[in-house]
Amino acid sequence: MSWVSWLQFTAFISNHQLHVYFFFFLLLSSARAHFTVIGPDKAVTASIGNEAVLYCHLSPKMNLEHMEVRWFRSKFSSPVHLYRDRTDHLEQQTPDYRGRTELLKDGMADGRVALKIRGVRFSDAGQYSCFFRSNVSYEEALVELKIAVSGLAPLISVEDYQDEGIRIACQSTGWYPEPKLQWTDLSGNPQPSLAGKKSQSEIEAVLVVTEKSVRNLSCAVRNSVLKEEKVSSVYISDVFFPRASPWF
């Protein structure tokens, strides 16, 4: 065989091998993208001490009973809950979640799974990875858990005279995260107020009411996570103002 023929033969073999490698690459890529994991399109909300249920599912639908299902947070090797070989492996569970999780398996035949967390704590807030692995592929999706606490209805108190008017305060406690506190008239129009004392668990809004200002008032506290609102109302009558008071 001449050198030219040898080079042509070598080029043919190399080109043939390239096509084989490319074929296997496409085959592996196809297997890798065999399914996708889909989580909820918005954060899951739960209250302290209650239960939280985090969902995810496969697309297209398929039976996942034979797959590995792993819920974890920052460390893959420290699962919040691990299901593998058709069994829950709680011995590998991160200590913070021991005795508090359950994998809901009713929808496994259709590619759906959910993680229930009992006795929700503040430390449970954040992102969770929902991870699936089959014999040929693996994928994951992120699910966010937000924690919230419903507090007390606003407490309105008349405090003192100030700037030719009456100083009234609206307080509320026990909310998480910190809610918005707003004075309004009975039509819902916001009334300018001053921020009062505030701590980690208590907020206050102060309003000075004069004879010429709105007398029928409401104070509303709103939690954006729970989408919850509690309202208290008050009416300041003429008797509270110095000029209308019989003692002046």
N, C-alpha and C positions, 0 to 999 in steps of 0.2 A: 504494500500500500504506500502510495506516495505521500509526501508531507502535506500536500494540498488536500488529498483525500482524507488524511487523518484529521486535519484541522476542520474540514467540513463535517466529518463524523462526530468529532468532539463538540462542535457547535450545535449539531442536531441533538445530541444527548443532553447538553446543558439546557437547551431550549425546552426539551421534553420534560426535564426535571423541574424547570421553572413553572411549566404549566401544571405539573402535579402538585407542587408546593402551593401554587395559587388556588388550586381546587380545594386542597385541604384547609387553606386559610378561610375560604368562603364557607366551607362546611362547618368549621369551628365557630365562625362568626354567626352563622345561622343558628347553631345550637345555643350560643351565648345569649342571643336575643330571643330565645324561645318563649319567654313571658316577661311581663313587667309587673311591678308591684305598685299599687295605687292606694294612697292614704286619703283621709278626709281633706277637703279643700279649705278648711278653716280649723282653728285650734279647738280642741276639746276642753270644756270648762267643768270644773268640779269644785265642791265646797269641802273645807277642812272637816275630816272625820267621816265623810261620806264615801261613796264608791265612784271610781272613774273607769270608763270603758273606752279603750283605744281600738280603733278598727283599721283594717287594711284588707285588700283583696288582690287576686291575680287577674290579669287580663292577657289572653282570653281565659274564660272560666276553665278550670281543670281541677281534678281531685288532688288535694295536697296532703292526704293522710300519710303518704310515703316520704314526704319531704322533711327537711329540717326547717323548723320555724324558730327564729331566735329574736327576742326583743331585748335590746340593750341600749345603753346610753352612751357614755363617752368611751367605754372599753368593750371591745368585741368579746374579750375573754371573760368578762364578768357580766353574764346575762341577767337581765331582770327576770326573764323566764325563758327556758329552753325546752323545746319539744323535738325529739329526734328518735328515729326507729319506732315510731308510733307510741312513744312513751314520754312523759314529762320527766326531765332530769333536774330535779330541784336541788340536788346535792351541789350543783355548780352555781347556784343562784347567789347573787351579791347579797351580803348580810342585811342591808337596809330593807330588802323586799321579802325576806323569808317569812312565810306564813301569811303573806298579804296578797298574793297573786293567784290568778286562775286563768288558764287558757280556755276560752269558749270555743268548742269544737263543732257546734251544731252545723255550721256552714262549710265545713272542710270539703265536702264532696263537690261544692260549687266554687271552691277557691276563696272562701271567705273565712277570716279568723279574727278574733278579738281578744284583747288582754284586759282582764278586770283587775283593778287595784283597789283593795279594801283599806279603810282607815286612812284616807288621803292626808298627807302631811305637806307643810310648806316646801320641804326639800324635794317633793315629787315633781314640782313644776319644772318645765323645760322640754327639751326635745328627746324623742325616743325613736330608735331605728327599728323598723319592722323588716326583718331579713328572712328571705326564703332561699333554700338551696336544694336543687335536685341533683341527679347523677351527672347532668351535663351543663347545668347553668345555675347562676345565682343572681339575685337582684334584691334591692331594698328600697324602702320609702321612709320618709321622716314624718313623724306625727308629733304635734306640739300639745302639751298639757298646760293649761292655765289654772291657777288656784285662786279662789275668791271666797270671801266671807261676807255674809249679810249682817249689817250692823243694826243699831237701834234707830227708831224714827227720830227726827229732829226734836230737840227740846228747846223751846223758846222761853226766854226770861227777860223781864224788864230790869235793867241794872241801875241806871242813874240818869240825872239830867246832864246834858252836854250840848254846848253850842246852841242854846235856846231851843233845844229839843229834848227828846227822850232817847236814851241809848238802849237798844234792845239787842240781845245776842241770840244766835241760833247755834246749838251744839249738837254733835252726833258722835257716837263712839262705836268701836267694834268692827269697823269695815276693813276689808283688804281686797285689792289694793286700795290706796287712798281714793275716796270718792270726790265728786265735785259737789260743793255746797253753794246754793244760789237762792238769794231773796228775789221774789217776784211779786207783782200785784196779782189781783184775782184773774186778770186776763192773761197771765203768763209772761208779762213784760219784765225783763230783768231790772232790778233796782241796784244802783251802785252801793257797794258795801266795803267794809274794811276787814282784812284778815285779822282774826283774833288769835288767842293762844292755840297752839297746835302741837300735838305730840304724835308718837307713832300710832296711837290708837284713837286719838281725839282731834277733831277739827272744829273750827268756830268761824262764823261770819257775823260781823257787827254792823248794825244799821242805826243811823240817827234819824229819828222821825220828828218832823216839825209840824206845826199846825197847818201849814200849807201843803205838806207832802201827802203822799198816799197813806191812808190809815189801815185799809184792809190789805193784809200782807200774808204771803205764804213763804215758807222756807222748805226747799226741796233738796234732798240728798240723793245723788245718782251714782250708781256703780256701773261703769261701762262694760266690765267683763260679764257680770251677771245680767246686765240690761235691766236692772231693778231700780225703782225709785220709791222713796217714802217721803210724805209731805205732812207738814204741820202748818196751821194757820193761826193768825192772831188779828184782833182789831184793837187799835189804840183809840180810846174814846177821849172826849174833851176834858174829862175830869182829871186826866193825867198831866195836862199842860198847866204851867204856873198861872197864866193869865185867866184861865177858866176855873182855876181851883178856888174854892171858898176860903182857903187859908191865905190867899194873896189879895 
